[in-house]
Amino acid sequence: MTGGGLDPVKAGLVESLAHPGGNVTGPTVLAGELGGKRLELLKEAVPKLGRVAVLYHPGNPFSELEVKEVLPVPARALGLTIRSWEVRAADEFEQVFAAVTQWRPDGVYVPGAPLMAANQKRIAGLALKSRLPSVYANRGYVDAGGLMYYGADLADSFRRVATYVDKS
């Protein structure tokens, strides 16, 4: 269950989180489903937040789902305009941030994806350099200087998985 951040109910792996049934058990991180809460917290931290740039890797299905389906609903409810910016390779971050700053957003949102996680320090540094408040789907960005993160404690989730393995 712990791993990709996939919603196990939507994926058809379990009947419900409270009563999974079958042989599936363990914690889940529901990373993408927390997108609305991340936007809400960014709006709380930056009350005049109106425009949010979302950096994502289009090759990652979880990021695409979050950007195209999860974020638009809470963004509308919060009165936010979100614009997504594709990052396909590590050498594109500076160019993308240059385009983002021309759009003049009030904040930056970065969903999880391997490309993004491998460049946490660079992304957090560019957000700081651009003076853009930022929220992330991974704690490593905060360790690298980013503003805030909201999500599951992955290290704790993996420790909890070990207890399930030990019981089998």
C-alpha positions as CSV (number, residue, x, y, z in Angstrom):
1,M,0.0,0.0,0.0
2,T,2.8,2.5,0.8
3,G,4.6,3.6,-2.2
4,G,3.4,5.5,-5.2
5,G,0.7,7.6,-3.5
6,L,-2.1,6.0,-5.4
7,D,-5.5,6.1,-3.9
8,P,-6.1,2.4,-3.2
9,V,-9.9,2.8,-3.3
10,K,-9.9,4.5,-6.7
11,A,-7.5,2.0,-8.0
12,G,-9.8,-0.8,-6.9
13,L,-7.3,-2.4,-4.6
14,V,-9.6,-2.1,-1.5
15,E,-13.3,-1.5,-0.8
16,S,-12.6,1.3,1.6
17,L,-9.8,2.6,3.8
18,A,-11.6,1.8,7.0
19,H,-12.4,-1.8,5.8
20,P,-10.1,-2.8,3.0
21,G,-11.2,-6.4,2.8
22,G,-9.2,-9.1,1.0
23,N,-5.4,-9.5,1.5
24,V,-4.4,-5.9,1.2
25,T,-3.2,-4.0,4.3
26,G,-0.8,-1.3,5.4
27,P,-0.5,2.5,5.4
28,T,-1.1,4.7,2.4
29,V,0.3,8.2,1.8
30,L,-2.5,9.6,-0.5
31,A,0.0,12.2,-1.7
32,G,-1.9,13.7,-4.6
33,E,-5.2,13.8,-2.8
34,L,-3.7,16.3,-0.3
35,G,-3.3,18.9,-3.0
36,G,-6.3,20.9,-1.9
37,K,-5.0,21.1,1.6
38,R,-1.6,22.2,0.4
39,L,-3.2,25.1,-1.6
40,E,-5.3,26.0,1.5
41,L,-2.2,26.2,3.7
42,L,-0.3,28.3,1.1
43,K,-3.3,30.7,0.9
44,E,-3.3,30.8,4.7
45,A,0.5,31.6,4.8
46,V,0.1,34.2,1.9
47,P,-3.3,35.8,2.4
48,K,-3.0,37.8,-0.9
49,L,-2.3,34.6,-2.8
50,G,-4.1,34.8,-6.1
51,R,-1.9,33.2,-8.8
52,V,-0.1,29.9,-8.2
53,A,2.4,28.4,-10.6
54,V,2.4,24.6,-10.5
55,L,5.6,22.9,-11.7
56,Y,5.2,19.3,-12.7
57,H,6.7,16.5,-14.7
58,P,4.3,15.5,-17.5
59,G,5.8,12.0,-17.8
60,N,4.6,11.2,-14.3
61,P,0.9,10.0,-14.2
62,F,0.4,10.9,-10.5
63,S,1.6,14.5,-11.1
64,E,-0.6,14.8,-14.2
65,L,-3.6,13.5,-12.3
66,E,-2.9,16.0,-9.5
67,V,-2.4,18.9,-11.8
68,K,-5.3,18.2,-14.1
69,E,-8.0,16.7,-11.8
70,V,-7.2,17.3,-8.1
71,L,-6.0,20.9,-8.0
72,P,-8.5,22.8,-10.1
73,V,-11.5,22.1,-7.8
74,P,-9.9,23.5,-4.6
75,A,-8.2,26.3,-6.5
76,R,-11.6,27.5,-7.7
77,A,-13.0,27.2,-4.2
78,L,-10.1,29.3,-2.8
79,G,-10.4,31.9,-5.6
80,L,-7.0,30.9,-7.0
81,T,-5.8,30.9,-10.6
82,I,-3.4,28.1,-11.2
83,R,-1.2,27.7,-14.2
84,S,0.8,24.6,-14.8
85,W,4.4,24.6,-16.1
86,E,5.9,21.4,-17.6
87,V,9.4,20.4,-16.6
88,R,10.6,17.4,-18.7
89,A,14.3,17.3,-17.8
90,A,16.6,18.5,-15.1
91,D,18.3,21.1,-17.3
92,E,14.9,23.0,-17.8
93,F,14.4,24.3,-14.3
94,E,16.1,27.7,-14.7
95,Q,14.3,28.3,-18.0
96,V,10.9,27.3,-16.5
97,F,11.5,29.5,-13.5
98,A,12.3,32.5,-15.8
99,A,9.0,32.0,-17.6
100,V,7.1,31.5,-14.3
101,T,8.4,34.7,-12.9
102,Q,7.3,36.6,-16.0
103,W,3.8,35.4,-15.3
104,R,4.2,37.0,-11.8
105,P,2.6,34.3,-9.6
106,D,2.1,34.8,-5.8
107,G,3.3,31.3,-5.0
108,V,4.6,28.0,-6.4
109,Y,3.3,24.5,-5.9
110,V,5.4,21.4,-6.7
111,P,3.7,18.0,-6.7
112,G,5.7,14.8,-6.2
113,A,7.6,13.1,-9.0
114,P,11.0,11.5,-9.3
115,L,12.4,14.3,-11.5
116,M,11.3,16.9,-9.0
117,A,12.5,14.9,-6.0
118,A,16.0,14.5,-7.6
119,N,16.1,18.3,-7.9
120,Q,14.7,19.4,-4.6
121,K,17.6,21.7,-3.7
122,R,17.6,23.4,-7.1
123,I,13.8,23.9,-7.1
124,A,13.8,25.3,-3.5
125,G,16.7,27.5,-4.3
126,L,15.0,28.9,-7.4
127,A,11.8,29.6,-5.5
128,L,13.8,31.4,-2.8
129,K,15.8,33.4,-5.4
130,S,12.5,34.4,-7.1
131,R,11.1,35.3,-3.7
132,L,8.1,33.0,-4.3
133,P,6.4,31.3,-1.3
134,S,6.3,27.6,-2.1
135,V,4.5,24.4,-1.0
136,Y,5.7,20.9,-1.8
137,A,4.5,17.3,-1.7
138,N,7.8,16.1,-0.3
139,R,9.5,17.1,3.0
140,G,13.0,17.1,1.4
141,Y,12.2,20.5,-0.2
142,V,11.8,22.1,3.3
143,D,15.1,20.5,4.3
144,A,16.6,22.2,1.2
145,G,15.2,25.6,2.2
146,G,11.6,25.5,0.8
147,L,8.8,27.2,2.7
148,M,6.4,24.4,3.5
149,Y,5.4,20.8,3.0
150,Y,2.2,19.0,3.8
151,G,1.9,15.2,3.6
152,A,2.7,11.9,5.1
153,D,5.9,11.2,7.0
154,L,7.3,8.7,4.5
155,A,10.1,7.5,6.8
156,D,7.4,6.7,9.4
157,S,5.2,5.0,6.8
158,F,8.0,2.7,5.7
159,R,8.8,1.9,9.4
160,R,5.1,1.0,9.8
161,V,5.3,-1.2,6.7
162,A,8.1,-3.2,8.4
163,T,5.8,-4.1,11.3
164,Y,3.2,-5.5,8.8
165,V,5.9,-7.6,7.1
166,D,7.1,-8.8,10.5
167,K,3.6,-10.0,11.4
168,S,3.2,-12.1,8.3
